[in-house]
Amino acid sequence: MQSSVAPLRGFLQYWGEFIAVQRLPQRAARVRELEDAAENAVDVNELTRVTQELRTILEAARSEVAP
């Protein structure tokens, strides 16, 4: 039987990104605000703006964790 560490690596990457967001209270709060705004968006333009800002924050967190 052959096993893979890929699922573990994926989880560790996700967890690292989560911690990178949460360790900065202002960033974590902004992510929560953006998630709420995305859930309540009434038009595509608003949703696009919100998701772009969220993507920017998450990419910054990813770059802090990436090997």
HTML snippet that shows the backbone in 3Dmol.js (N, CA, C, O; Angstrom):
<script src="https://3Dmol.org/build/3Dmol-min.js"></script>
<div id="view" style="width:600px;height:400px;position:relative"></div>
<script>
const pdb = `
ATOM      1  N   MET A   1       0.842  -1.185   0.000  1.00  0.00           N
ATOM      2  CA  MET A   1       0.000   0.000   0.000  1.00  0.00           C
ATOM      3  C   MET A   1       0.887   1.248   0.000  1.00  0.00           C
ATOM      4  O   MET A   1       1.871   1.328   0.734  1.00  0.00           O
ATOM      5  N   GLN A   2       0.523   2.199  -0.822  1.00  0.00           N
ATOM      6  CA  GLN A   2       1.306   3.422  -0.942  1.00  0.00           C
ATOM      7  C   GLN A   2       0.504   4.575  -0.347  1.00  0.00           C
ATOM      8  O   GLN A   2      -0.688   4.723  -0.620  1.00  0.00           O
ATOM      9  N   SER A   3       1.169   5.384   0.464  1.00  0.00           N
ATOM     10  CA  SER A   3       0.476   6.534   1.038  1.00  0.00           C
ATOM     11  C   SER A   3       1.117   7.816   0.529  1.00  0.00           C
ATOM     12  O   SER A   3       2.235   7.815   0.014  1.00  0.00           O
ATOM     13  N   SER A   4       0.396   8.881   0.684  1.00  0.00           N
ATOM     14  CA  SER A   4       0.860  10.170   0.204  1.00  0.00           C
ATOM     15  C   SER A   4       0.773  11.186   1.335  1.00  0.00           C
ATOM     16  O   SER A   4      -0.143  11.150   2.156  1.00  0.00           O
ATOM     17  N   VAL A   5       1.735  12.082   1.359  1.00  0.00           N
ATOM     18  CA  VAL A   5       1.693  13.153   2.343  1.00  0.00           C
ATOM     19  C   VAL A   5       1.022  14.406   1.776  1.00  0.00           C
ATOM     20  O   VAL A   5       0.936  15.430   2.454  1.00  0.00           O
ATOM     21  N   ALA A   6       0.553  14.321   0.545  1.00  0.00           N
ATOM     22  CA  ALA A   6      -0.081  15.482  -0.093  1.00  0.00           C
ATOM     23  C   ALA A   6      -1.261  16.030   0.712  1.00  0.00           C
ATOM     24  O   ALA A   6      -1.357  17.246   0.880  1.00  0.00           O
ATOM     25  N   PRO A   7      -2.160  15.184   1.215  1.00  0.00           N
ATOM     26  CA  PRO A   7      -3.257  15.734   2.016  1.00  0.00           C
ATOM     27  C   PRO A   7      -2.759  16.463   3.266  1.00  0.00           C
ATOM     28  O   PRO A   7      -3.310  17.496   3.649  1.00  0.00           O
ATOM     29  N   LEU A   8      -1.732  15.931   3.889  1.00  0.00           N
ATOM     30  CA  LEU A   8      -1.168  16.578   5.072  1.00  0.00           C
ATOM     31  C   LEU A   8      -0.547  17.922   4.695  1.00  0.00           C
ATOM     32  O   LEU A   8      -0.740  18.910   5.403  1.00  0.00           O
ATOM     33  N   ARG A   9       0.180  17.967   3.612  1.00  0.00           N
ATOM     34  CA  ARG A   9       0.775  19.228   3.155  1.00  0.00           C
ATOM     35  C   ARG A   9      -0.307  20.259   2.839  1.00  0.00           C
ATOM     36  O   ARG A   9      -0.175  21.437   3.173  1.00  0.00           O
ATOM     37  N   GLY A  10      -1.369  19.804   2.198  1.00  0.00           N
ATOM     38  CA  GLY A  10      -2.478  20.712   1.888  1.00  0.00           C
ATOM     39  C   GLY A  10      -3.103  21.280   3.146  1.00  0.00           C
ATOM     40  O   GLY A  10      -3.392  22.475   3.223  1.00  0.00           O
ATOM     41  N   PHE A  11      -3.311  20.421   4.132  1.00  0.00           N
ATOM     42  CA  PHE A  11      -3.886  20.880   5.400  1.00  0.00           C
ATOM     43  C   PHE A  11      -2.950  21.868   6.081  1.00  0.00           C
ATOM     44  O   PHE A  11      -3.398  22.909   6.562  1.00  0.00           O
ATOM     45  N   LEU A  12      -1.658  21.558   6.127  1.00  0.00           N
ATOM     46  CA  LEU A  12      -0.700  22.449   6.777  1.00  0.00           C
ATOM     47  C   LEU A  12      -0.634  23.804   6.081  1.00  0.00           C
ATOM     48  O   LEU A  12      -0.482  24.830   6.743  1.00  0.00           O
ATOM     49  N   GLN A  13      -0.746  23.818   4.763  1.00  0.00           N
ATOM     50  CA  GLN A  13      -0.764  25.082   4.021  1.00  0.00           C
ATOM     51  C   GLN A  13      -2.018  25.880   4.393  1.00  0.00           C
ATOM     52  O   GLN A  13      -1.941  27.076   4.672  1.00  0.00           O
ATOM     53  N   TYR A  14      -3.177  25.203   4.393  1.00  0.00           N
ATOM     54  CA  TYR A  14      -4.431  25.868   4.763  1.00  0.00           C
ATOM     55  C   TYR A  14      -4.341  26.418   6.191  1.00  0.00           C
ATOM     56  O   TYR A  14      -4.710  27.563   6.448  1.00  0.00           O
ATOM     57  N   TRP A  15      -3.849  25.593   7.105  1.00  0.00           N
ATOM     58  CA  TRP A  15      -3.765  25.994   8.509  1.00  0.00           C
ATOM     59  C   TRP A  15      -2.801  27.170   8.665  1.00  0.00           C
ATOM     60  O   TRP A  15      -3.079  28.101   9.421  1.00  0.00           O
ATOM     61  N   GLY A  16      -1.684  27.136   7.966  1.00  0.00           N
ATOM     62  CA  GLY A  16      -0.738  28.241   8.025  1.00  0.00           C
ATOM     63  C   GLY A  16      -1.350  29.543   7.537  1.00  0.00           C
ATOM     64  O   GLY A  16      -1.121  30.598   8.129  1.00  0.00           O
ATOM     65  N   GLU A  17      -2.120  29.478   6.468  1.00  0.00           N
ATOM     66  CA  GLU A  17      -2.790  30.667   5.943  1.00  0.00           C
ATOM     67  C   GLU A  17      -3.822  31.186   6.937  1.00  0.00           C
ATOM     68  O   GLU A  17      -3.952  32.394   7.139  1.00  0.00           O
ATOM     69  N   PHE A  18      -4.548  30.269   7.550  1.00  0.00           N
ATOM     70  CA  PHE A  18      -5.545  30.653   8.557  1.00  0.00           C
ATOM     71  C   PHE A  18      -4.862  31.390   9.713  1.00  0.00           C
ATOM     72  O   PHE A  18      -5.333  32.438  10.155  1.00  0.00           O
ATOM     73  N   ILE A  19      -3.760  30.835  10.192  1.00  0.00           N
ATOM     74  CA  ILE A  19      -3.030  31.460  11.300  1.00  0.00           C
ATOM     75  C   ILE A  19      -2.456  32.806  10.874  1.00  0.00           C
ATOM     76  O   ILE A  19      -2.469  33.759  11.653  1.00  0.00           O
ATOM     77  N   ALA A  20      -1.954  32.893   9.644  1.00  0.00           N
ATOM     78  CA  ALA A  20      -1.409  34.164   9.154  1.00  0.00           C
ATOM     79  C   ALA A  20      -2.466  35.258   9.147  1.00  0.00           C
ATOM     80  O   ALA A  20      -2.155  36.420   9.406  1.00  0.00           O
ATOM     81  N   VAL A  21      -3.703  34.902   8.856  1.00  0.00           N
ATOM     82  CA  VAL A  21      -4.802  35.877   8.896  1.00  0.00           C
ATOM     83  C   VAL A  21      -5.159  36.190  10.345  1.00  0.00           C
ATOM     84  O   VAL A  21      -5.292  37.359  10.708  1.00  0.00           O
ATOM     85  N   GLN A  22      -5.314  35.177  11.164  1.00  0.00           N
ATOM     86  CA  GLN A  22      -5.805  35.352  12.523  1.00  0.00           C
ATOM     87  C   GLN A  22      -4.813  36.032  13.464  1.00  0.00           C
ATOM     88  O   GLN A  22      -5.220  36.621  14.465  1.00  0.00           O
ATOM     89  N   ARG A  23      -3.527  35.961  13.158  1.00  0.00           N
ATOM     90  CA  ARG A  23      -2.540  36.541  14.072  1.00  0.00           C
ATOM     91  C   ARG A  23      -2.542  38.066  14.059  1.00  0.00           C
ATOM     92  O   ARG A  23      -1.963  38.702  14.939  1.00  0.00           O
ATOM     93  N   LEU A  24      -3.191  38.643  13.065  1.00  0.00           N
ATOM     94  CA  LEU A  24      -3.339  40.099  13.000  1.00  0.00           C
ATOM     95  C   LEU A  24      -4.822  40.431  13.183  1.00  0.00           C
ATOM     96  O   LEU A  24      -5.611  40.254  12.255  1.00  0.00           O
ATOM     97  N   PRO A  25      -5.203  40.905  14.357  1.00  0.00           N
ATOM     98  CA  PRO A  25      -6.624  41.126  14.649  1.00  0.00           C
ATOM     99  C   PRO A  25      -7.349  42.001  13.630  1.00  0.00           C
ATOM    100  O   PRO A  25      -8.502  41.732  13.292  1.00  0.00           O
ATOM    101  N   GLN A  26      -6.687  43.039  13.142  1.00  0.00           N
ATOM    102  CA  GLN A  26      -7.358  43.910  12.168  1.00  0.00           C
ATOM    103  C   GLN A  26      -7.602  43.172  10.858  1.00  0.00           C
ATOM    104  O   GLN A  26      -8.644  43.351  10.228  1.00  0.00           O
ATOM    105  N   ARG A  27      -6.653  42.352  10.451  1.00  0.00           N
ATOM    106  CA  ARG A  27      -6.815  41.585   9.207  1.00  0.00           C
ATOM    107  C   ARG A  27      -7.908  40.541   9.382  1.00  0.00           C
ATOM    108  O   ARG A  27      -8.728  40.343   8.486  1.00  0.00           O
ATOM    109  N   ALA A  28      -7.924  39.876  10.520  1.00  0.00           N
ATOM    110  CA  ALA A  28      -8.948  38.866  10.770  1.00  0.00           C
ATOM    111  C   ALA A  28     -10.342  39.502  10.779  1.00  0.00           C
ATOM    112  O   ALA A  28     -11.291  38.946  10.226  1.00  0.00           O
ATOM    113  N   ALA A  29     -10.450  40.661  11.406  1.00  0.00           N
ATOM    114  CA  ALA A  29     -11.738  41.356  11.450  1.00  0.00           C
ATOM    115  C   ALA A  29     -12.170  41.765  10.043  1.00  0.00           C
ATOM    116  O   ALA A  29     -13.349  41.665   9.703  1.00  0.00           O
ATOM    117  N   ARG A  30     -11.231  42.221   9.232  1.00  0.00           N
ATOM    118  CA  ARG A  30     -11.578  42.631   7.863  1.00  0.00           C
ATOM    119  C   ARG A  30     -12.043  41.441   7.042  1.00  0.00           C
ATOM    120  O   ARG A  30     -12.976  41.562   6.249  1.00  0.00           O
ATOM    121  N   VAL A  31     -11.402  40.293   7.223  1.00  0.00           N
ATOM    122  CA  VAL A  31     -11.837  39.090   6.510  1.00  0.00           C
ATOM    123  C   VAL A  31     -13.269  38.749   6.898  1.00  0.00           C
ATOM    124  O   VAL A  31     -14.082  38.427   6.031  1.00  0.00           O
ATOM    125  N   ARG A  32     -13.587  38.815   8.175  1.00  0.00           N
ATOM    126  CA  ARG A  32     -14.972  38.534   8.614  1.00  0.00           C
ATOM    127  C   ARG A  32     -15.951  39.533   8.003  1.00  0.00           C
ATOM    128  O   ARG A  32     -17.038  39.151   7.569  1.00  0.00           O
ATOM    129  N   GLU A  33     -15.569  40.817   7.968  1.00  0.00           N
ATOM    130  CA  GLU A  33     -16.436  41.830   7.356  1.00  0.00           C
ATOM    131  C   GLU A  33     -16.664  41.529   5.872  1.00  0.00           C
ATOM    132  O   GLU A  33     -17.785  41.630   5.373  1.00  0.00           O
ATOM    133  N   LEU A  34     -15.601  41.164   5.185  1.00  0.00           N
ATOM    134  CA  LEU A  34     -15.715  40.873   3.759  1.00  0.00           C
ATOM    135  C   LEU A  34     -16.540  39.619   3.509  1.00  0.00           C
ATOM    136  O   LEU A  34     -17.307  39.566   2.548  1.00  0.00           O
ATOM    137  N   GLU A  35     -16.392  38.613   4.358  1.00  0.00           N
ATOM    138  CA  GLU A  35     -17.217  37.404   4.218  1.00  0.00           C
ATOM    139  C   GLU A  35     -18.697  37.738   4.386  1.00  0.00           C
ATOM    140  O   GLU A  35     -19.541  37.239   3.640  1.00  0.00           O
ATOM    141  N   ASP A  36     -19.008  38.582   5.369  1.00  0.00           N
ATOM    142  CA  ASP A  36     -20.397  39.007   5.567  1.00  0.00           C
ATOM    143  C   ASP A  36     -20.889  39.819   4.373  1.00  0.00           C
ATOM    144  O   ASP A  36     -22.015  39.636   3.909  1.00  0.00           O
ATOM    145  N   ALA A  37     -20.035  40.719   3.878  1.00  0.00           N
ATOM    146  CA  ALA A  37     -20.416  41.542   2.733  1.00  0.00           C
ATOM    147  C   ALA A  37     -20.668  40.672   1.503  1.00  0.00           C
ATOM    148  O   ALA A  37     -21.602  40.929   0.742  1.00  0.00           O
ATOM    149  N   ALA A  38     -19.843  39.645   1.304  1.00  0.00           N
ATOM    150  CA  ALA A  38     -20.031  38.752   0.154  1.00  0.00           C
ATOM    151  C   ALA A  38     -21.346  37.994   0.280  1.00  0.00           C
ATOM    152  O   ALA A  38     -22.066  37.805  -0.700  1.00  0.00           O
ATOM    153  N   GLU A  39     -21.645  37.568   1.487  1.00  0.00           N
ATOM    154  CA  GLU A  39     -22.891  36.829   1.704  1.00  0.00           C
ATOM    155  C   GLU A  39     -24.113  37.700   1.447  1.00  0.00           C
ATOM    156  O   GLU A  39     -25.156  37.205   1.019  1.00  0.00           O
ATOM    157  N   ASN A  40     -23.985  38.997   1.708  1.00  0.00           N
ATOM    158  CA  ASN A  40     -25.126  39.903   1.590  1.00  0.00           C
ATOM    159  C   ASN A  40     -25.076  40.796   0.349  1.00  0.00           C
ATOM    160  O   ASN A  40     -25.894  41.705   0.208  1.00  0.00           O
ATOM    161  N   ALA A  41     -24.128  40.544  -0.545  1.00  0.00           N
ATOM    162  CA  ALA A  41     -23.997  41.374  -1.750  1.00  0.00           C
ATOM    163  C   ALA A  41     -25.275  41.298  -2.580  1.00  0.00           C
ATOM    164  O   ALA A  41     -25.883  40.239  -2.736  1.00  0.00           O
ATOM    165  N   VAL A  42     -25.658  42.463  -3.106  1.00  0.00           N
ATOM    166  CA  VAL A  42     -26.905  42.522  -3.878  1.00  0.00           C
ATOM    167  C   VAL A  42     -26.675  42.608  -5.382  1.00  0.00           C
ATOM    168  O   VAL A  42     -27.609  42.446  -6.168  1.00  0.00           O
ATOM    169  N   ASP A  43     -25.425  42.865  -5.785  1.00  0.00           N
ATOM    170  CA  ASP A  43     -25.154  42.884  -7.224  1.00  0.00           C
ATOM    171  C   ASP A  43     -23.742  42.353  -7.506  1.00  0.00           C
ATOM    172  O   ASP A  43     -22.912  42.224  -6.605  1.00  0.00           O
ATOM    173  N   VAL A  44     -23.506  42.058  -8.755  1.00  0.00           N
ATOM    174  CA  VAL A  44     -22.247  41.442  -9.170  1.00  0.00           C
ATOM    175  C   VAL A  44     -21.063  42.374  -8.937  1.00  0.00           C
ATOM    176  O   VAL A  44     -19.991  41.910  -8.548  1.00  0.00           O
ATOM    177  N   ASN A  45     -21.226  43.656  -9.162  1.00  0.00           N
ATOM    178  CA  ASN A  45     -20.122  44.602  -8.972  1.00  0.00           C
ATOM    179  C   ASN A  45     -19.673  44.643  -7.523  1.00  0.00           C
ATOM    180  O   ASN A  45     -18.475  44.645  -7.239  1.00  0.00           O
ATOM    181  N   GLU A  46     -20.616  44.675  -6.619  1.00  0.00           N
ATOM    182  CA  GLU A  46     -20.287  44.675  -5.194  1.00  0.00           C
ATOM    183  C   GLU A  46     -19.580  43.372  -4.814  1.00  0.00           C
ATOM    184  O   GLU A  46     -18.575  43.389  -4.103  1.00  0.00           O
ATOM    185  N   LEU A  47     -20.105  42.260  -5.287  1.00  0.00           N
ATOM    186  CA  LEU A  47     -19.501  40.964  -4.986  1.00  0.00           C
ATOM    187  C   LEU A  47     -18.087  40.875  -5.559  1.00  0.00           C
ATOM    188  O   LEU A  47     -17.188  40.340  -4.910  1.00  0.00           O
ATOM    189  N   THR A  48     -17.887  41.389  -6.755  1.00  0.00           N
ATOM    190  CA  THR A  48     -16.564  41.385  -7.373  1.00  0.00           C
ATOM    191  C   THR A  48     -15.573  42.200  -6.553  1.00  0.00           C
ATOM    192  O   THR A  48     -14.445  41.761  -6.329  1.00  0.00           O
ATOM    193  N   ARG A  49     -15.982  43.375  -6.107  1.00  0.00           N
ATOM    194  CA  ARG A  49     -15.115  44.230  -5.296  1.00  0.00           C
ATOM    195  C   ARG A  49     -14.738  43.538  -3.996  1.00  0.00           C
ATOM    196  O   ARG A  49     -13.573  43.533  -3.598  1.00  0.00           O
ATOM    197  N   VAL A  50     -15.726  42.958  -3.342  1.00  0.00           N
ATOM    198  CA  VAL A  50     -15.505  42.290  -2.061  1.00  0.00           C
ATOM    199  C   VAL A  50     -14.589  41.085  -2.223  1.00  0.00           C
ATOM    200  O   VAL A  50     -13.654  40.905  -1.443  1.00  0.00           O
ATOM    201  N   THR A  51     -14.849  40.268  -3.221  1.00  0.00           N
ATOM    202  CA  THR A  51     -14.035  39.068  -3.398  1.00  0.00           C
ATOM    203  C   THR A  51     -12.608  39.417  -3.815  1.00  0.00           C
ATOM    204  O   THR A  51     -11.674  38.694  -3.467  1.00  0.00           O
ATOM    205  N   GLN A  52     -12.425  40.502  -4.548  1.00  0.00           N
ATOM    206  CA  GLN A  52     -11.071  40.913  -4.919  1.00  0.00           C
ATOM    207  C   GLN A  52     -10.276  41.330  -3.685  1.00  0.00           C
ATOM    208  O   GLN A  52      -9.109  40.964  -3.546  1.00  0.00           O
ATOM    209  N   GLU A  53     -10.891  42.082  -2.806  1.00  0.00           N
ATOM    210  CA  GLU A  53     -10.189  42.484  -1.580  1.00  0.00           C
ATOM    211  C   GLU A  53      -9.891  41.265  -0.712  1.00  0.00           C
ATOM    212  O   GLU A  53      -8.805  41.150  -0.145  1.00  0.00           O
ATOM    213  N   LEU A  54     -10.842  40.374  -0.613  1.00  0.00           N
ATOM    214  CA  LEU A  54     -10.631  39.145   0.154  1.00  0.00           C
ATOM    215  C   LEU A  54      -9.494  38.321  -0.449  1.00  0.00           C
ATOM    216  O   LEU A  54      -8.644  37.801   0.273  1.00  0.00           O
ATOM    217  N   ARG A  55      -9.486  38.209  -1.758  1.00  0.00           N
ATOM    218  CA  ARG A  55      -8.422  37.471  -2.454  1.00  0.00           C
ATOM    219  C   ARG A  55      -7.054  38.103  -2.167  1.00  0.00           C
ATOM    220  O   ARG A  55      -6.078  37.385  -1.953  1.00  0.00           O
ATOM    221  N   THR A  56      -6.977  39.421  -2.159  1.00  0.00           N
ATOM    222  CA  THR A  56      -5.723  40.116  -1.887  1.00  0.00           C
ATOM    223  C   THR A  56      -5.210  39.785  -0.488  1.00  0.00           C
ATOM    224  O   THR A  56      -4.021  39.527  -0.303  1.00  0.00           O
ATOM    225  N   ILE A  57      -6.097  39.793   0.483  1.00  0.00           N
ATOM    226  CA  ILE A  57      -5.713  39.475   1.855  1.00  0.00           C
ATOM    227  C   ILE A  57      -5.233  38.027   1.957  1.00  0.00           C
ATOM    228  O   ILE A  57      -4.211  37.746   2.583  1.00  0.00           O
ATOM    229  N   LEU A  58      -5.972  37.123   1.345  1.00  0.00           N
ATOM    230  CA  LEU A  58      -5.604  35.707   1.428  1.00  0.00           C
ATOM    231  C   LEU A  58      -4.309  35.412   0.674  1.00  0.00           C
ATOM    232  O   LEU A  58      -3.533  34.557   1.101  1.00  0.00           O
ATOM    233  N   GLU A  59      -4.066  36.093  -0.423  1.00  0.00           N
ATOM    234  CA  GLU A  59      -2.805  35.915  -1.145  1.00  0.00           C
ATOM    235  C   GLU A  59      -1.631  36.417  -0.308  1.00  0.00           C
ATOM    236  O   GLU A  59      -0.555  35.819  -0.327  1.00  0.00           O
ATOM    237  N   ALA A  60      -1.832  37.508   0.425  1.00  0.00           N
ATOM    238  CA  ALA A  60      -0.776  38.006   1.316  1.00  0.00           C
ATOM    239  C   ALA A  60      -0.492  36.978   2.406  1.00  0.00           C
ATOM    240  O   ALA A  60       0.668  36.718   2.724  1.00  0.00           O
ATOM    241  N   ALA A  61      -1.534  36.397   2.975  1.00  0.00           N
ATOM    242  CA  ALA A  61      -1.343  35.367   3.997  1.00  0.00           C
ATOM    243  C   ALA A  61      -0.629  34.154   3.402  1.00  0.00           C
ATOM    244  O   ALA A  61       0.254  33.580   4.040  1.00  0.00           O
ATOM    245  N   ARG A  62      -1.002  33.767   2.194  1.00  0.00           N
ATOM    246  CA  ARG A  62      -0.373  32.627   1.527  1.00  0.00           C
ATOM    247  C   ARG A  62       1.111  32.886   1.312  1.00  0.00           C
ATOM    248  O   ARG A  62       1.929  31.986   1.498  1.00  0.00           O
ATOM    249  N   SER A  63       1.464  34.101   0.924  1.00  0.00           N
ATOM    250  CA  SER A  63       2.863  34.413   0.674  1.00  0.00           C
ATOM    251  C   SER A  63       3.686  34.397   1.964  1.00  0.00           C
ATOM    252  O   SER A  63       4.896  34.177   1.919  1.00  0.00           O
ATOM    253  N   GLU A  64       3.051  34.626   3.101  1.00  0.00           N
ATOM    254  CA  GLU A  64       3.747  34.560   4.388  1.00  0.00           C
ATOM    255  C   GLU A  64       4.057  33.118   4.781  1.00  0.00           C
ATOM    256  O   GLU A  64       4.976  32.862   5.559  1.00  0.00           O
ATOM    257  N   VAL A  65       3.288  32.186   4.241  1.00  0.00           N
ATOM    258  CA  VAL A  65       3.405  30.786   4.622  1.00  0.00           C
ATOM    259  C   VAL A  65       4.150  29.961   3.592  1.00  0.00           C
ATOM    260  O   VAL A  65       4.797  28.971   3.937  1.00  0.00           O
ATOM    261  N   ALA A  66       4.068  30.351   2.352  1.00  0.00           N
ATOM    262  CA  ALA A  66       4.619  29.552   1.253  1.00  0.00           C
ATOM    263  C   ALA A  66       6.101  29.264   1.455  1.00  0.00           C
ATOM    264  O   ALA A  66       6.868  30.136   1.864  1.00  0.00           O
ATOM    265  N   PRO A  67       6.488  28.036   1.164  1.00  0.00           N
ATOM    266  CA  PRO A  67       7.906  27.669   1.334  1.00  0.00           C
ATOM    267  C   PRO A  67       8.803  28.359   0.332  1.00  0.00           C
ATOM    268  O   PRO A  67      10.017  28.154   0.347  1.00  0.00           O
TER     269      PRO A  67
END
`;
const viewer = $3Dmol.createViewer("view");
viewer.addModel(pdb, "pdb");
viewer.setStyle({}, {cartoon: {color: "spectrum"}});
viewer.zoomTo();
viewer.render();
</script>
